[in-house]
Amino acid sequence: MAYFNFNYVTDPPNDETVDYTTQLNANWQDVANKIEPFNHQPAEFGDIPVPIGTEAFDPEHLESGHRIAVWTGSQWARSLNHISAWTTWQPIEIRAPRAIRPFYEPEARIDAISRRVVLRGGVQYNAAADPWPTGTTLEITSDLAIQSALAPVNDGESYSQGATGQIVTANGFASAIIWIHLETIPTPRVAISVRYQGDAGGGNFVMLDGIEWWY
């Protein structure tokens, strides 16, 4: 909130009744004032002197996504286009006997600018969706699924909590640890392993949606 001059109520025990005009309406006005530059485009400023650091919304490259322009004192500098940096979703090869959850093919995409990998999709223990063995770590990707150059920056490892099948017992618990790790045998690769926790869930699947890491 350092950039906003918000009005606020006095700290207890001397706090007063909220005044809609000075404590709410005025705050909304301050927000409106701060985002006002984003309602303009660089061309709209014309020959008007523009303070250095002035920001404007730049929709000039709609085919590659909107960007923000900042006046440097001599020109409008535009932010990097992160939309075009993303690759398309690429299928991830699953290691048998693990199986793809129907209609949720495991995929990955990469942002080469920020060096980030994002996953989506679901995996079953096998084609019959039998229960995952609790407390056992299993690599779900093949030896050639993800290249080693995409290994996580944190010593080649990243851990996340993953979603699983629905809980089918009262007061039950079901989750999974998703472990992204660099392996070299039999071939260098980024491996994805799953360690199922808790009860056997309905469908017995593990989801990769929301799993990401920096490489």
N, C-alpha and C positions, 0 to 999 in steps of 0.2 A: 504493500500500500504506500510505499515511499513516494510514488509518483502522483498520488492523489491527495488533495487538501480536503479530506473528508471532515464533515461535522460529526461529532459523536456525543453520546450522552456522558454525563459525569460518572466516574467510577463510584460504585457503592461505598458507603451507605448514603451518599449525598446525591444519588442519581435522580434526575427529575423525570416527569412525564414526557414522553417523546413528542416533539413538535413536528408535525408533518411537513411544515414548510421549510424550517431551517435544518432539520436533521434528516429528512428523507428527500424532499424535492431538490434541495440544494445539492445533495450528494449525487442524485441522478444527473443534475446539470453539470457537475464536475466531470462525471464519466463521459457525458456527451461532448464536453469541450476537449477531452483528451483524445477521443476517437474521431473528432471532426476531420483531421487531416486525411484520414483514410477514406473520406467521402469525396476526395478530389484526386484528379489525375495530374501528372507532371505538366501536361500541355495546358491545363487550365490556369496555371500560375502566370503564363505569358511572360511579360517583361517586369512583372512586379518583383522587387527585391525579395529574395527568399533567404531566411536565416539558415546558416549551416546546421545540418541535422534535421531539417524539415522532412517529414515522411509523407509519402503519398501512395495511393493505391494504383498499381500499374497493371491494367488489363490488356496491354498492347500485344501480349503473346498468348492469346487464348488457347491456341492449339497445344501449348505446353504448360498451361496453368498460370494462375494469377501470381504476381510477385509484388513486393514492396520496394519502392524507390526512395532513396535518401539523397538530399542535396548536399554535395561535398563542398560547395562554394564555387565550383566551376562546371559541374555536370551532375546529372542524376545517376547515381550508382544503384544498380538493381541487385536484389538478393539472388542467390543461387537457385536454380530451378530444380527442386528436389523431386518434383513429379516425374520429370523425364529421366531421372537417375535410377528409378526403380526398374528392375527387370520384370518381365512377365512372370506369372506363377509357373514354376517348373516342378514336375512330378518328382517325388522322392521314392526311390526304389526300396521296398520293404523286404526285410530278411525273413525267409520262410523258417518256421511255420506261422510266424505272425502274419496277419492278413489285413487288408484295407477294410475299414468300416464302410459298408455300402453307402454310396452317395457322398462320402467325405474323403476323397482321395488326398493323402498327405502331399503337401506341396510347400515349396519355399520360394521366396523372392528376396532380392538383394538391392540395397541402396548403396551404390558405389561411392557416393559423396560422403555420407556419414559413416560408411563401412558398417552396415547393420544387416542382419539376416532375420527374417520373420517367417514363422511357420504357420500352417493351418492344416486341418484334416484330422482324421481319426484312425486308430489302429485297434484291431481286435487281437486277442491272444492267439486265436487260430480261426479258420474259416467257419467253425461251428460256434464261435463266440463263447468258448468254455471259460470258466473263471480264471483270472490271472492269479498265479501263485503269490500269496502275500509275502513280502519281505525278500523277494528274489529279484536281483537286477538282471534285466535282459536287454541286449542290444536289439533294437527293432529295425535298424537300417542295414543295407547291404554294404559290402566293402567299397563300392564305387558310388554310393549315393551322394555324398557331399565331399568336395575336394578339401584337402588339408589346408589350403591357403585361406579358408574361411574359419579357421579355428578361433575360438573366443580369445580375447586379449588377456583375460585373467588366467595366465599360465595354461591356456588351452582348455579351460573348464568353465562351465556355467551351469547353475542349478536353478530350477523353477518348479513351482507347484502346478500340477496339471489337473484338469477336470477329468472325471471318469463317468461311468454309467451311474444311473440313478440308484439311490440307497433303497433297499427292499426290506430292511429290518427296522424295527422300532429302535430309536436312539442309535441308529447305525452311523457308520462313518466310512466314506470311501474317497480316496484321493490317490495321487501318484506323484512321485518325484521324477521330473524329466531332467536327465543328466546329459549335457552336451560336452563331449570330451574328445581330445585328440588321441588317435590310436595309430600305431605304425606296423602292427603285425596282423594279417599277412601283407598289408599294403597301407601306406600313409592315407589317413582319411579322418574326417570329422564324423564321429559316431553319435547316434542318439540312443540312449538307453532309458528304460523305464523301470522303476521300482514301485510296484503296486502296494498300497497301504489300505488297511481297513477291511470292510466287508465286501463280499461279492455283489456287484451292482447289476441292475437290470441291463442286459445287453453286453455287459462286461467289455466296455471299450475304454480307451484312453484318448483324450483329445489333445492335439498340439496347438490349437488356436491360442494366440496370445503369447506363445513361446518365442522369444527373440534374444539375440545377443549381438555384441559389438566385436568385430574382428580386426 
